[in-house]
Amino acid sequence: MLYHLLEYLKTLFDYPGSALIGYLSFRALAAAVISILVSMIAGKKIIALLQKKQIGEDIRDLGLDGQMQKKGTPTMGGVIIIISMLSSALLVCDLTNIYVILLIVTTLWCGALGFADDYIKVFKHRKEGMSEKGKLLGQIGLGLIIALTMCLSTTIHTDSIVTTIPFVKANEFDYSWLSPFRGQLGVYCTWGIYMLLIILVILGCSNGANLTDGMDGLSAGTSAIVGVVLGILAYLSGNVINAGYLNIMYIPESGEVAIFMAAFAGALLGFLWYNTYPAMVFMGDTGSLTIGGVIGVSAVLIRKELLLPIMCGIFLVESLSVLIQRYWFKYTRKKYGEGRRVFLMAPIHHHFQKKGIPEPRIVTRFWLVGIILAAAALALLKIR
């Protein structure tokens, strides 16, 4: 809204600094600063309100070191992330931009889904929260909205659906290559493949962030790193000169995604002020489902979804550890009559905790791995 106001005033008179509002870099920096400040200022009041309402985490004793000390810590702190991120984005983003609109819809959609899940856990006293089927349907619904918009919108749609992939010429991969048909039928088949992938990306990122949210600052820190990388990629892809110089895909108007991701990263950094060990507040599913959804959708919007296994390597390993543990336990129980485990505990961050490694050290090491993966994702753009 502030962006549109300043743009309108610029048509009336040339005020000091009027040119700055046109620079993506300036607005991205402003978005990050605003979201950090809002998160830190509003966070303190929201935490106090959560404590007053006795909205605390109900901890199940799993035998983890220091686990029971966290009992009663306020949860649903993801509200802090959502408020600070949207406040910043609404101020400095171009609200007519289709990419910004889709990211705002994603934030509200996933935030509502996570809030409903947390509400059931806290106020209905059902530890499992929303049913897996209900949560899955909600995520698929968002995936369909994004997928249909990407395929059918006249603002976004192109005749060829192309994405970024490392190790190939120009780093581009055309989804039509996967279609066994040609002509109009081939186009519809390509859309179907692409839409299915978008849904899977949103499901994977959203649930991956949720599984990673098991230690103080772990999910928020790793997600902020991914957010910064996506912001850089959006900035480069949205600038025809930078895209041409680096020989990467140019995506008109996608530079606004960089501003939204700056607000996203800033909100998470501000939240970390209260979420680092020992945490004063947990994000809950309100936060974890939201940040995972935003990461997945933003990657789709700037055609970097196939880089997510690298950028979100932490989410991937956390999710795989749960799947491996679950299915190996079921298989061995059926075959030997007794379930066996691959890890001491899943997700894998709890495996290391069971081995006696202090929680802050595990979180810091995961952050470092996240930074290495982020650097690798950026470097791969130049490897043909």
Secondary structure by P-SEA (a helix, b strand, c coil): caaaaaaaaaaccccccccccccaaaaaaaaaaaaaaaaaaaaaaaaaaaaaaccccccccccccccccccccccccaaaaaaaaaaaaacccccccaaaaaaaaaaaaaaaaaaaaaaaaacccccccccaaaaaaaaaaaaaaaaaaacccccccccccccccccccccccccccccccccaaaaaaaaaaaaaaaaaaaaaaaaaaaaacccccaaaaaaaaaaaaaaaaaaaaacaaaaaaacccccccaaaaaaaaaaaaaaaaaaaaccccccccccccccaaaaaaaaaaaaaaacccccccccaaaaaaaaaaaaaaaaaaaaaaaaccbbbbcccccaaaaaaaaacccaaaaaaaaaaaaaaaaaaaaaacccc
